[in-house]
Amino acid sequence: MTQQELERLVANATGESLDDIRRMGFSLADPCDVHFDPEPDDMLPTMVDWDQADLDRNVALVEQPPYRCRSFA
């Protein structure tokens, strides 16, 4: 597959213009080069656990006593 064929296939699949696809920089990958990374990044992936972030921001205005179950006899 040539670079032009790749760009045309991506443009057809996405509905973008060829100029936009060329500007985005799609390129062919060599399947023999499994460690290729044009922009290596040693940082950990940035992920946000929104549930945990919400719990961290959830601060009580008035301290509540711990909940204790009562036995009914």
PQR file with spaces between the fields and no chain letter, atoms N, CA, C, O and H, PARSE charges and radii, in Angstrom:
ATOM       1  N    MET     1       0.853   -1.175    0.000 -0.4000 1.5000
ATOM       2  CA   MET     1       0.000    0.000    0.000 -0.0000 2.0000
ATOM       3  C    MET     1       0.894    1.231    0.000  0.5500 1.7000
ATOM       4  O    MET     1       1.879    1.306    0.734 -0.5500 1.4000
ATOM       5  N    THR     2       0.539    2.166   -0.815 -0.4000 1.5000
ATOM       6  CA   THR     2       1.305    3.409   -0.875 -0.0000 2.0000
ATOM       7  C    THR     2       0.718    4.424    0.109  0.5500 1.7000
ATOM       8  O    THR     2      -0.372    4.231    0.649 -0.5500 1.4000
ATOM       9  H    THR     2      -0.262    2.105   -1.411  0.4000 1.0000
ATOM      10  N    GLN     3       1.464    5.504    0.327 -0.4000 1.5000
ATOM      11  CA   GLN     3       1.000    6.571    1.204 -0.0000 2.0000
ATOM      12  C    GLN     3      -0.290    7.180    0.672  0.5500 1.7000
ATOM      13  O    GLN     3      -1.200    7.482    1.444 -0.5500 1.4000
ATOM      14  H    GLN     3       2.349    5.661   -0.111  0.4000 1.0000
ATOM      15  N    GLN     4      -0.373    7.360   -0.643 -0.4000 1.5000
ATOM      16  CA   GLN     4      -1.559    7.950   -1.259 -0.0000 2.0000
ATOM      17  C    GLN     4      -2.789    7.037   -1.091  0.5500 1.7000
ATOM      18  O    GLN     4      -3.895    7.515   -0.837 -0.5500 1.4000
ATOM      19  H    GLN     4       0.367    7.115   -1.271  0.4000 1.0000
ATOM      20  N    GLU     5      -2.580    5.732   -1.236 -0.4000 1.5000
ATOM      21  CA   GLU     5      -3.690    4.799   -1.052 -0.0000 2.0000
ATOM      22  C    GLU     5      -4.194    4.836    0.390  0.5500 1.7000
ATOM      23  O    GLU     5      -5.400    4.826    0.638 -0.5500 1.4000
ATOM      24  H    GLU     5      -1.682    5.345   -1.442  0.4000 1.0000
ATOM      25  N    LEU     6      -3.257    4.879    1.335 -0.4000 1.5000
ATOM      26  CA   LEU     6      -3.643    4.961    2.741 -0.0000 2.0000
ATOM      27  C    LEU     6      -4.457    6.219    3.008  0.5500 1.7000
ATOM      28  O    LEU     6      -5.513    6.163    3.637 -0.5500 1.4000
ATOM      29  H    LEU     6      -2.277    4.888    1.133  0.4000 1.0000
ATOM      30  N    GLU     7      -3.963    7.350    2.528 -0.4000 1.5000
ATOM      31  CA   GLU     7      -4.665    8.621    2.747 -0.0000 2.0000
ATOM      32  C    GLU     7      -6.062    8.601    2.129  0.5500 1.7000
ATOM      33  O    GLU     7      -7.013    9.097    2.733 -0.5500 1.4000
ATOM      34  H    GLU     7      -3.105    7.396    2.017  0.4000 1.0000
ATOM      35  N    ARG     8      -6.191    8.031    0.929 -0.4000 1.5000
ATOM      36  CA   ARG     8      -7.487    7.962    0.262 -0.0000 2.0000
ATOM      37  C    ARG     8      -8.448    7.058    1.041  0.5500 1.7000
ATOM      38  O    ARG     8      -9.617    7.401    1.211 -0.5500 1.4000
ATOM      39  H    ARG     8      -5.418    7.628    0.438  0.4000 1.0000
ATOM      40  N    LEU     9      -7.961    5.903    1.515 -0.4000 1.5000
ATOM      41  CA   LEU     9      -8.811    4.995    2.282 -0.0000 2.0000
ATOM      42  C    LEU     9      -9.267    5.622    3.603  0.5500 1.7000
ATOM      43  O    LEU     9     -10.426    5.481    3.994 -0.5500 1.4000
ATOM      44  H    LEU     9      -7.011    5.624    1.376  0.4000 1.0000
ATOM      45  N    VAL    10      -8.361    6.308    4.278 -0.4000 1.5000
ATOM      46  CA   VAL    10      -8.726    6.965    5.539 -0.0000 2.0000
ATOM      47  C    VAL    10      -9.729    8.082    5.280  0.5500 1.7000
ATOM      48  O    VAL    10     -10.692    8.238    6.031 -0.5500 1.4000
ATOM      49  H    VAL    10      -7.420    6.423    3.961  0.4000 1.0000
ATOM      50  N    ALA    11      -9.510    8.854    4.228 -0.4000 1.5000
ATOM      51  CA   ALA    11     -10.437    9.936    3.890 -0.0000 2.0000
ATOM      52  C    ALA    11     -11.819    9.381    3.560  0.5500 1.7000
ATOM      53  O    ALA    11     -12.831    9.940    3.982 -0.5500 1.4000
ATOM      54  H    ALA    11      -8.727    8.727    3.618  0.4000 1.0000
ATOM      55  N    ASN    12     -11.863    8.287    2.811 -0.4000 1.5000
ATOM      56  CA   ASN    12     -13.160    7.676    2.486 -0.0000 2.0000
ATOM      57  C    ASN    12     -13.847    7.130    3.727  0.5500 1.7000
ATOM      58  O    ASN    12     -15.066    7.239    3.860 -0.5500 1.4000
ATOM      59  H    ASN    12     -11.041    7.833    2.468  0.4000 1.0000
ATOM      60  N    ALA    13     -13.082    6.545    4.634 -0.4000 1.5000
ATOM      61  CA   ALA    13     -13.665    5.950    5.839 -0.0000 2.0000
ATOM      62  C    ALA    13     -14.157    7.008    6.822  0.5500 1.7000
ATOM      63  O    ALA    13     -15.152    6.794    7.516 -0.5500 1.4000
ATOM      64  H    ALA    13     -12.092    6.456    4.526  0.4000 1.0000
ATOM      65  N    THR    14     -13.475    8.136    6.886 -0.4000 1.5000
ATOM      66  CA   THR    14     -13.821    9.148    7.882 -0.0000 2.0000
ATOM      67  C    THR    14     -14.680   10.276    7.336  0.5500 1.7000
ATOM      68  O    THR    14     -15.321   11.000    8.098 -0.5500 1.4000
ATOM      69  H    THR    14     -12.668    8.309    6.322  0.4000 1.0000
ATOM      70  N    GLY    15     -14.694   10.427    5.999 -0.4000 1.5000
ATOM      71  CA   GLY    15     -15.436   11.539    5.407 -0.0000 2.0000
ATOM      72  C    GLY    15     -14.666   12.840    5.415  0.5500 1.7000
ATOM      73  O    GLY    15     -15.200   13.879    5.026 -0.5500 1.4000
ATOM      74  H    GLY    15     -14.174    9.838    5.380  0.4000 1.0000
ATOM      75  N    GLU    16     -13.416   12.801    5.854 -0.4000 1.5000
ATOM      76  CA   GLU    16     -12.570   14.004    5.845 -0.0000 2.0000
ATOM      77  C    GLU    16     -11.993   14.216    4.458  0.5500 1.7000
ATOM      78  O    GLU    16     -11.977   13.297    3.638 -0.5500 1.4000
ATOM      79  H    GLU    16     -12.982   11.957    6.170  0.4000 1.0000
ATOM      80  N    SER    17     -11.521   15.422    4.197 -0.4000 1.5000
ATOM      81  CA   SER    17     -10.886   15.702    2.912 -0.0000 2.0000
ATOM      82  C    SER    17      -9.460   15.153    2.920  0.5500 1.7000
ATOM      83  O    SER    17      -8.872   14.941    3.981 -0.5500 1.4000
ATOM      84  H    SER    17     -11.534   16.168    4.862  0.4000 1.0000
ATOM      85  N    LEU    18      -8.911   14.927    1.726 -0.4000 1.5000
ATOM      86  CA   LEU    18      -7.530   14.450    1.623 -0.0000 2.0000
ATOM      87  C    LEU    18      -6.567   15.440    2.263  0.5500 1.7000
ATOM      88  O    LEU    18      -5.590   15.034    2.892 -0.5500 1.4000
ATOM      89  H    LEU    18      -9.388   15.100    0.864  0.4000 1.0000
ATOM      90  N    ASP    19      -6.832   16.740    2.109 -0.4000 1.5000
ATOM      91  CA   ASP    19      -5.957   17.745    2.719 -0.0000 2.0000
ATOM      92  C    ASP    19      -5.938   17.602    4.242  0.5500 1.7000
ATOM      93  O    ASP    19      -4.882   17.694    4.868 -0.5500 1.4000
ATOM      94  H    ASP    19      -7.625   17.070    1.598  0.4000 1.0000
ATOM      95  N    ASP    20      -7.120   17.376    4.832 -0.4000 1.5000
ATOM      96  CA   ASP    20      -7.180   17.212    6.288 -0.0000 2.0000
ATOM      97  C    ASP    20      -6.438   15.952    6.726  0.5500 1.7000
ATOM      98  O    ASP    20      -5.728   15.970    7.731 -0.5500 1.4000
ATOM      99  H    ASP    20      -7.978   17.302    4.324  0.4000 1.0000
ATOM     100  N    ILE    21      -6.598   14.863    5.981 -0.4000 1.5000
ATOM     101  CA   ILE    21      -5.923   13.614    6.324 -0.0000 2.0000
ATOM     102  C    ILE    21      -4.418   13.791    6.222  0.5500 1.7000
ATOM     103  O    ILE    21      -3.679   13.323    7.089 -0.5500 1.4000
ATOM     104  H    ILE    21      -7.175   14.848    5.165  0.4000 1.0000
ATOM     105  N    ARG    22      -3.959   14.452    5.185 -0.4000 1.5000
ATOM     106  CA   ARG    22      -2.508   14.693    5.032 -0.0000 2.0000
ATOM     107  C    ARG    22      -1.987   15.577    6.152  0.5500 1.7000
ATOM     108  O    ARG    22      -0.874   15.374    6.636 -0.5500 1.4000
ATOM     109  H    ARG    22      -4.559   14.833    4.481  0.4000 1.0000
ATOM     110  N    ARG    23      -2.783   16.558    6.567 -0.4000 1.5000
ATOM     111  CA   ARG    23      -2.372   17.454    7.650 -0.0000 2.0000
ATOM     112  C    ARG    23      -2.263   16.703    8.982  0.5500 1.7000
ATOM     113  O    ARG    23      -1.432   17.040    9.825 -0.5500 1.4000
ATOM     114  H    ARG    23      -3.687   16.723    6.173  0.4000 1.0000
ATOM     115  N    MET    24      -3.120   15.668    9.164 -0.4000 1.5000
ATOM     116  CA   MET    24      -3.097   14.896   10.411 -0.0000 2.0000
ATOM     117  C    MET    24      -1.886   13.976   10.497  0.5500 1.7000
ATOM     118  O    MET    24      -1.507   13.557   11.591 -0.5500 1.4000
ATOM     119  H    MET    24      -3.795   15.394    8.479  0.4000 1.0000
ATOM     120  N    GLY    25      -1.278   13.658    9.366 -0.4000 1.5000
ATOM     121  CA   GLY    25      -0.022   12.919    9.400 -0.0000 2.0000
ATOM     122  C    GLY    25      -0.136   11.416    9.516  0.5500 1.7000
ATOM     123  O    GLY    25       0.676   10.794   10.200 -0.5500 1.4000
ATOM     124  H    GLY    25      -1.586   13.998    8.478  0.4000 1.0000
ATOM     125  N    PHE    26      -1.116   10.813    8.871 -0.4000 1.5000
ATOM     126  CA   PHE    26      -1.189    9.355    8.855 -0.0000 2.0000
ATOM     127  C    PHE    26       0.013    8.815    8.096  0.5500 1.7000
ATOM     128  O    PHE    26       0.457    9.412    7.115 -0.5500 1.4000
ATOM     129  H    PHE    26      -1.776   11.319    8.315  0.4000 1.0000
ATOM     130  N    SER    27       0.536    7.683    8.553 -0.4000 1.5000
ATOM     131  CA   SER    27       1.663    7.071    7.851 -0.0000 2.0000
ATOM     132  C    SER    27       1.587    5.562    7.969  0.5500 1.7000
ATOM     133  O    SER    27       0.929    5.016    8.854 -0.5500 1.4000
ATOM     134  H    SER    27       0.175    7.198    9.350  0.4000 1.0000
ATOM     135  N    LEU    28       2.275    4.911    7.058 -0.4000 1.5000
ATOM     136  CA   LEU    28       2.330    3.454    7.068 -0.0000 2.0000
ATOM     137  C    LEU    28       3.279    2.988    8.158  0.5500 1.7000
ATOM     138  O    LEU    28       4.325    3.596    8.385 -0.5500 1.4000
ATOM     139  H    LEU    28       2.810    5.355    6.339  0.4000 1.0000
ATOM     140  N    ALA    29       2.917    1.923    8.820 -0.4000 1.5000
ATOM     141  CA   ALA    29       3.774    1.350    9.855 -0.0000 2.0000
ATOM     142  C    ALA    29       4.444    0.098    9.309  0.5500 1.7000
ATOM     143  O    ALA    29       3.840   -0.654    8.544 -0.5500 1.4000
ATOM     144  H    ALA    29       2.068    1.428    8.636  0.4000 1.0000
ATOM     145  N    ASP    30       5.678   -0.120    9.702 -0.4000 1.5000
ATOM     146  CA   ASP    30       6.399   -1.326    9.310 -0.0000 2.0000
ATOM     147  C    ASP    30       6.060   -2.416   10.313  0.5500 1.7000
ATOM     148  O    ASP    30       6.404   -2.288   11.488 -0.5500 1.4000
ATOM     149  H    ASP    30       6.168    0.490   10.324  0.4000 1.0000
ATOM     150  N    PRO    31       5.391   -3.496    9.882 -0.5600 1.5000
ATOM     151  CA   PRO    31       5.005   -4.541   10.836  0.2800 2.0000
ATOM     152  C    PRO    31       6.197   -5.250   11.474  0.5500 1.7000
ATOM     153  O    PRO    31       6.049   -5.902   12.508 -0.5500 1.4000
ATOM     154  N    CYS    32       7.381   -5.128   10.865 -0.4000 1.5000
ATOM     155  CA   CYS    32       8.577   -5.755   11.448 -0.0000 2.0000
ATOM     156  C    CYS    32       9.160   -4.911   12.572  0.5500 1.7000
ATOM     157  O    CYS    32       9.903   -5.424   13.409 -0.5500 1.4000
ATOM     158  H    CYS    32       7.501   -4.599   10.025  0.4000 1.0000
ATOM     159  N    ASP    33       8.830   -3.620   12.600 -0.4000 1.5000
ATOM     160  CA   ASP    33       9.355   -2.711   13.624 -0.0000 2.0000
ATOM     161  C    ASP    33       8.302   -2.559   14.714  0.5500 1.7000
ATOM     162  O    ASP    33       7.488   -1.637   14.675 -0.5500 1.4000
ATOM     163  H    ASP    33       8.227   -3.204   11.920  0.4000 1.0000
ATOM     164  N    VAL    34       8.322   -3.475   15.697 -0.4000 1.5000
ATOM     165  CA   VAL    34       7.275   -3.487   16.716 -0.0000 2.0000
ATOM     166  C    VAL    34       7.509   -2.461   17.823  0.5500 1.7000
ATOM     167  O    VAL    34       6.612   -2.220   18.631 -0.5500 1.4000
ATOM     168  H    VAL    34       8.983   -4.224   15.729  0.4000 1.0000
ATOM     169  N    HIS    35       8.680   -1.862   17.876 -0.4000 1.5000
ATOM     170  CA   HIS    35       8.976   -0.885   18.926 -0.0000 2.0000
ATOM     171  C    HIS    35       9.024    0.538   18.385  0.5500 1.7000
ATOM     172  O    HIS    35       9.632    1.416   18.998 -0.5500 1.4000
ATOM     173  H    HIS    35       9.408   -2.059   17.219  0.4000 1.0000
ATOM     174  N    PHE    36       8.391    0.769   17.247 -0.4000 1.5000
ATOM     175  CA   PHE    36       8.406    2.091   16.638 -0.0000 2.0000
ATOM     176  C    PHE    36       7.459    3.021   17.370  0.5500 1.7000
ATOM     177  O    PHE    36       6.291    2.688   17.574 -0.5500 1.4000
ATOM     178  H    PHE    36       7.897    0.056   16.749  0.4000 1.0000
ATOM     179  N    ASP    37       7.937    4.149   17.753 -0.4000 1.5000
ATOM     180  CA   ASP    37       7.114    5.194   18.344 -0.0000 2.0000
ATOM     181  C    ASP    37       7.692    6.528   17.897  0.5500 1.7000
ATOM     182  O    ASP    37       8.770    6.906   18.354 -0.5500 1.4000
ATOM     183  H    ASP    37       8.886    4.420   17.587  0.4000 1.0000
ATOM     184  N    PRO    38       7.006    7.254   17.016 -0.5600 1.5000
ATOM     185  CA   PRO    38       7.575    8.499   16.499  0.2800 2.0000
ATOM     186  C    PRO    38       7.759    9.564   17.578  0.5500 1.7000
ATOM     187  O    PRO    38       8.616   10.438   17.442 -0.5500 1.4000
ATOM     188  N    GLU    39       6.973    9.504   18.638 -0.4000 1.5000
ATOM     189  CA   GLU    39       7.093   10.470   19.730 -0.0000 2.0000
ATOM     190  C    GLU    39       7.097    9.713   21.047  0.5500 1.7000
ATOM     191  O    GLU    39       6.068    9.628   21.717 -0.5500 1.4000
ATOM     192  H    GLU    39       6.277    8.794   18.749  0.4000 1.0000
ATOM     193  N    PRO    40       8.257    9.155   21.428 -0.5600 1.5000
ATOM     194  CA   PRO    40       8.277    8.372   22.664  0.2800 2.0000
ATOM     195  C    PRO    40       7.875    9.219   23.868  0.5500 1.7000
ATOM     196  O    PRO    40       8.198   10.404   23.953 -0.5500 1.4000
ATOM     197  N    ASP    41       7.179    8.595   24.773 -0.4000 1.5000
ATOM     198  CA   ASP    41       6.671    9.291   25.953 -0.0000 2.0000
ATOM     199  C    ASP    41       6.865    8.384   27.158  0.5500 1.7000
ATOM     200  O    ASP    41       6.283    7.301   27.230 -0.5500 1.4000
ATOM     201  H    ASP    41       6.917    7.632   24.703  0.4000 1.0000
ATOM     202  N    ASP    42       7.676    8.826   28.093 -0.4000 1.5000
ATOM     203  CA   ASP    42       7.954    8.023   29.276 -0.0000 2.0000
ATOM     204  C    ASP    42       6.965    8.283   30.405  0.5500 1.7000
ATOM     205  O    ASP    42       7.079    7.692   31.478 -0.5500 1.4000
ATOM     206  H    ASP    42       8.148    9.705   28.034  0.4000 1.0000
ATOM     207  N    MET    43       5.995    9.164   30.169 -0.4000 1.5000
ATOM     208  CA   MET    43       5.027    9.487   31.208 -0.0000 2.0000
ATOM     209  C    MET    43       3.956    8.405   31.276  0.5500 1.7000
ATOM     210  O    MET    43       3.654    7.755   30.275 -0.5500 1.4000
ATOM     211  H    MET    43       5.902    9.644   29.296  0.4000 1.0000
ATOM     212  N    LEU    44       3.390    8.219   32.456 -0.4000 1.5000
ATOM     213  CA   LEU    44       2.292    7.291   32.616 -0.0000 2.0000
ATOM     214  C    LEU    44       1.059    7.839   31.909  0.5500 1.7000
ATOM     215  O    LEU    44       0.910    9.055   31.791 -0.5500 1.4000
ATOM     216  H    LEU    44       3.636    8.746   33.269  0.4000 1.0000
ATOM     217  N    PRO    45       0.177    6.969   31.438 -0.5600 1.5000
ATOM     218  CA   PRO    45      -1.041    7.477   30.791  0.2800 2.0000
ATOM     219  C    PRO    45      -1.844    8.336   31.753  0.5500 1.7000
ATOM     220  O    PRO    45      -1.951    8.025   32.939 -0.5500 1.4000
ATOM     221  N    THR    46      -2.400    9.403   31.241 -0.4000 1.5000
ATOM     222  CA   THR    46      -3.207   10.296   32.053 -0.0000 2.0000
ATOM     223  C    THR    46      -4.632    9.773   32.081  0.5500 1.7000
ATOM     224  O    THR    46      -5.322    9.740   31.062 -0.5500 1.4000
ATOM     225  H    THR    46      -2.313    9.656   30.277  0.4000 1.0000
ATOM     226  N    MET    47      -5.053    9.367   33.262 -0.4000 1.5000
ATOM     227  CA   MET    47      -6.404    8.859   33.421 -0.0000 2.0000
ATOM     228  C    MET    47      -7.000    9.491   34.674  0.5500 1.7000
ATOM     229  O    MET    47      -6.296    9.716   35.659 -0.5500 1.4000
ATOM     230  H    MET    47      -4.492    9.394   34.089  0.4000 1.0000
ATOM     231  N    VAL    48      -8.268    9.768   34.632 -0.4000 1.5000
ATOM     232  CA   VAL    48      -8.960   10.343   35.776 -0.0000 2.0000
ATOM     233  C    VAL    48     -10.073    9.396   36.183  0.5500 1.7000
ATOM     234  O    VAL    48     -10.925    9.043   35.369 -0.5500 1.4000
ATOM     235  H    VAL    48      -8.840    9.586   33.832  0.4000 1.0000
ATOM     236  N    ASP    49     -10.065    8.990   37.432 -0.4000 1.5000
ATOM     237  CA   ASP    49     -11.172    8.214   37.982 -0.0000 2.0000
ATOM     238  C    ASP    49     -12.164    9.236   38.531  0.5500 1.7000
ATOM     239  O    ASP    49     -12.005    9.735   39.645 -0.5500 1.4000
ATOM     240  H    ASP    49      -9.372    9.278   38.093  0.4000 1.0000
ATOM     241  N    TRP    50     -13.185    9.539   37.736 -0.4000 1.5000
ATOM     242  CA   TRP    50     -14.117   10.605   38.102 -0.0000 2.0000
ATOM     243  C    TRP    50     -14.893   10.266   39.364  0.5500 1.7000
ATOM     244  O    TRP    50     -15.255   11.172   40.115 -0.5500 1.4000
ATOM     245  H    TRP    50     -13.313    9.133   36.831  0.4000 1.0000
ATOM     246  N    ASP    51     -15.158    8.995   39.621 -0.4000 1.5000
ATOM     247  CA   ASP    51     -15.843    8.622   40.858 -0.0000 2.0000
ATOM     248  C    ASP    51     -14.977    8.946   42.064  0.5500 1.7000
ATOM     249  O    ASP    51     -15.473    9.480   43.056 -0.5500 1.4000
ATOM     250  H    ASP    51     -14.864    8.259   39.011  0.4000 1.0000
ATOM     251  N    GLN    52     -13.683    8.630   41.993 -0.4000 1.5000
ATOM     252  CA   GLN    52     -12.777    8.934   43.102 -0.0000 2.0000
ATOM     253  C    GLN    52     -12.600   10.439   43.256  0.5500 1.7000
ATOM     254  O    GLN    52     -12.562   10.942   44.379 -0.5500 1.4000
ATOM     255  H    GLN    52     -13.279    8.196   41.187  0.4000 1.0000
ATOM     256  N    ALA    53     -12.490   11.164   42.149 -0.4000 1.5000
ATOM     257  CA   ALA    53     -12.350   12.621   42.221 -0.0000 2.0000
ATOM     258  C    ALA    53     -13.577   13.237   42.879  0.5500 1.7000
ATOM     259  O    ALA    53     -13.448   14.175   43.666 -0.5500 1.4000
ATOM     260  H    ALA    53     -12.521   10.756   41.237  0.4000 1.0000
ATOM     261  N    ASP    54     -14.762   12.727   42.570 -0.4000 1.5000
ATOM     262  CA   ASP    54     -15.985   13.225   43.189 -0.0000 2.0000
ATOM     263  C    ASP    54     -15.986   12.940   44.688  0.5500 1.7000
ATOM     264  O    ASP    54     -16.379   13.794   45.482 -0.5500 1.4000
ATOM     265  H    ASP    54     -14.867   11.966   41.931  0.4000 1.0000
ATOM     266  N    LEU    55     -15.545   11.739   45.078 -0.4000 1.5000
ATOM     267  CA   LEU    55     -15.482   11.418   46.512 -0.0000 2.0000
ATOM     268  C    LEU    55     -14.479   12.303   47.238  0.5500 1.7000
ATOM     269  O    LEU    55     -14.725   12.715   48.371 -0.5500 1.4000
ATOM     270  H    LEU    55     -15.225   11.046   44.433  0.4000 1.0000
ATOM     271  N    ASP    56     -13.350   12.599   46.599 -0.4000 1.5000
ATOM     272  CA   ASP    56     -12.330   13.453   47.222 -0.0000 2.0000
ATOM     273  C    ASP    56     -12.842   14.876   47.435  0.5500 1.7000
ATOM     274  O    ASP    56     -12.452   15.535   48.399 -0.5500 1.4000
ATOM     275  H    ASP    56     -13.151   12.264   45.678  0.4000 1.0000
ATOM     276  N    ARG    57     -13.714   15.355   46.545 -0.4000 1.5000
ATOM     277  CA   ARG    57     -14.255   16.712   46.675 -0.0000 2.0000
ATOM     278  C    ARG    57     -15.459   16.768   47.597  0.5500 1.7000
ATOM     279  O    ARG    57     -15.861   17.853   48.020 -0.5500 1.4000
ATOM     280  H    ARG    57     -14.031   14.820   45.763  0.4000 1.0000
ATOM     281  N    ASN    58     -16.041   15.623   47.916 -0.4000 1.5000
ATOM     282  CA   ASN    58     -17.229   15.557   48.741 -0.0000 2.0000
ATOM     283  C    ASN    58     -16.819   15.710   50.212  0.5500 1.7000
ATOM     284  O    ASN    58     -16.425   14.734   50.850 -0.5500 1.4000
ATOM     285  H    ASN    58     -15.714   14.742   47.572  0.4000 1.0000
ATOM     286  N    VAL    59     -16.912   16.916   50.741 -0.4000 1.5000
ATOM     287  CA   VAL    59     -16.492   17.209   52.110 -0.0000 2.0000
ATOM     288  C    VAL    59     -17.719   17.589   52.929  0.5500 1.7000
ATOM     289  O    VAL    59     -18.504   18.449   52.529 -0.5500 1.4000
ATOM     290  H    VAL    59     -17.232   17.709   50.222  0.4000 1.0000
ATOM     291  N    ALA    60     -17.873   16.948   54.064 -0.4000 1.5000
ATOM     292  CA   ALA    60     -19.014   17.244   54.936 -0.0000 2.0000
ATOM     293  C    ALA    60     -18.853   18.620   55.565  0.5500 1.7000
ATOM     294  O    ALA    60     -17.757   19.004   55.972 -0.5500 1.4000
ATOM     295  H    ALA    60     -17.235   16.250   54.388  0.4000 1.0000
ATOM     296  N    LEU    61     -19.962   19.362   55.641 -0.4000 1.5000
ATOM     297  CA   LEU    61     -19.930   20.663   56.295 -0.0000 2.0000
ATOM     298  C    LEU    61     -19.947   20.508   57.812  0.5500 1.7000
ATOM     299  O    LEU    61     -19.378   21.322   58.539 -0.5500 1.4000
ATOM     300  H    LEU    61     -20.853   19.050   55.310  0.4000 1.0000
ATOM     301  N    VAL    62     -20.607   19.451   58.277 -0.4000 1.5000
ATOM     302  CA   VAL    62     -20.699   19.169   59.703 -0.0000 2.0000
ATOM     303  C    VAL    62     -20.239   17.733   59.907  0.5500 1.7000
ATOM     304  O    VAL    62     -20.708   16.825   59.221 -0.5500 1.4000
ATOM     305  H    VAL    62     -21.069   18.790   57.687  0.4000 1.0000
ATOM     306  N    GLU    63     -19.336   17.528   60.833 -0.4000 1.5000
ATOM     307  CA   GLU    63     -18.836   16.185   61.095 -0.0000 2.0000
ATOM     308  C    GLU    63     -19.963   15.306   61.618  0.5500 1.7000
ATOM     309  O    GLU    63     -20.690   15.709   62.525 -0.5500 1.4000
ATOM     310  H    GLU    63     -18.955   18.266   61.390  0.4000 1.0000
ATOM     311  N    GLN    64     -20.113   14.136   61.068 -0.4000 1.5000
ATOM     312  CA   GLN    64     -21.169   13.221   61.453 -0.0000 2.0000
ATOM     313  C    GLN    64     -20.579   12.096   62.313  0.5500 1.7000
ATOM     314  O    GLN    64     -19.472   11.626   62.052 -0.5500 1.4000
ATOM     315  H    GLN    64     -19.522   13.809   60.331  0.4000 1.0000
ATOM     316  N    PRO    65     -21.328   11.667   63.340 -0.5600 1.5000
ATOM     317  CA   PRO    65     -20.840   10.538   64.137  0.2800 2.0000
ATOM     318  C    PRO    65     -20.891    9.275   63.291  0.5500 1.7000
ATOM     319  O    PRO    65     -21.725    9.169   62.392 -0.5500 1.4000
ATOM     320  N    PRO    66     -20.010    8.312   63.564 -0.5600 1.5000
ATOM     321  CA   PRO    66     -20.035    7.071   62.795  0.2800 2.0000
ATOM     322  C    PRO    66     -21.376    6.353   62.971  0.5500 1.7000
ATOM     323  O    PRO    66     -21.961    6.387   64.053 -0.5500 1.4000
ATOM     324  N    TYR    67     -21.847    5.723   61.943 -0.4000 1.5000
ATOM     325  CA   TYR    67     -23.103    5.021   61.970 -0.0000 2.0000
ATOM     326  C    TYR    67     -22.929    3.686   62.666  0.5500 1.7000
ATOM     327  O    TYR    67     -22.018    2.925   62.341 -0.5500 1.4000
ATOM     328  H    TYR    67     -21.372    5.695   61.063  0.4000 1.0000
ATOM     329  N    ARG    68     -23.795    3.400   63.618 -0.4000 1.5000
ATOM     330  CA   ARG    68     -23.737    2.126   64.322 -0.0000 2.0000
ATOM     331  C    ARG    68     -25.117    1.466   64.211  0.5500 1.7000
ATOM     332  O    ARG    68     -26.147    2.102   64.432 -0.5500 1.4000
ATOM     333  H    ARG    68     -24.536    4.018   63.882  0.4000 1.0000
ATOM     334  N    CYS    69     -25.107    0.217   63.875 -0.4000 1.5000
ATOM     335  CA   CYS    69     -26.353   -0.539   63.766 -0.0000 2.0000
ATOM     336  C    CYS    69     -26.891   -0.796   65.185  0.5500 1.7000
ATOM     337  O    CYS    69     -26.145   -1.131   66.105 -0.5500 1.4000
ATOM     338  H    CYS    69     -24.270   -0.300   63.695  0.4000 1.0000
ATOM     339  N    ARG    70     -28.186   -0.630   65.320 -0.4000 1.5000
ATOM     340  CA   ARG    70     -28.792   -0.936   66.613 -0.0000 2.0000
ATOM     341  C    ARG    70     -29.510   -2.256   66.494  0.5500 1.7000
ATOM     342  O    ARG    70     -30.131   -2.544   65.470 -0.5500 1.4000
ATOM     343  H    ARG    70     -28.792   -0.359   64.572  0.4000 1.0000
ATOM     344  N    SER    71     -29.430   -3.049   67.521 -0.4000 1.5000
ATOM     345  CA   SER    71     -30.182   -4.314   67.503 -0.0000 2.0000
ATOM     346  C    SER    71     -31.530   -4.039   68.134  0.5500 1.7000
ATOM     347  O    SER    71     -31.617   -3.337   69.141 -0.5500 1.4000
ATOM     348  H    SER    71     -28.926   -2.815   68.352  0.4000 1.0000
ATOM     349  N    PHE    72     -32.559   -4.576   67.558 -0.4000 1.5000
ATOM     350  CA   PHE    72     -33.899   -4.423   68.101 -0.0000 2.0000
ATOM     351  C    PHE    72     -34.260   -5.699   68.842  0.5500 1.7000
ATOM     352  O    PHE    72     -34.324   -6.782   68.260 -0.5500 1.4000
ATOM     353  H    PHE    72     -32.488   -5.146   66.740  0.4000 1.0000
ATOM     354  N    ALA    73     -34.494   -5.545   70.144 -0.4000 1.5000
ATOM     355  CA   ALA    73     -34.818   -6.720   70.953 -0.0000 2.0000
ATOM     356  C    ALA    73     -36.205   -6.630   71.506  0.5500 1.7000
ATOM     357  O    ALA    73     -36.648   -7.535   72.214 -0.5500 1.4000
ATOM     358  H    ALA    73     -34.442   -4.666   70.617  0.4000 1.0000
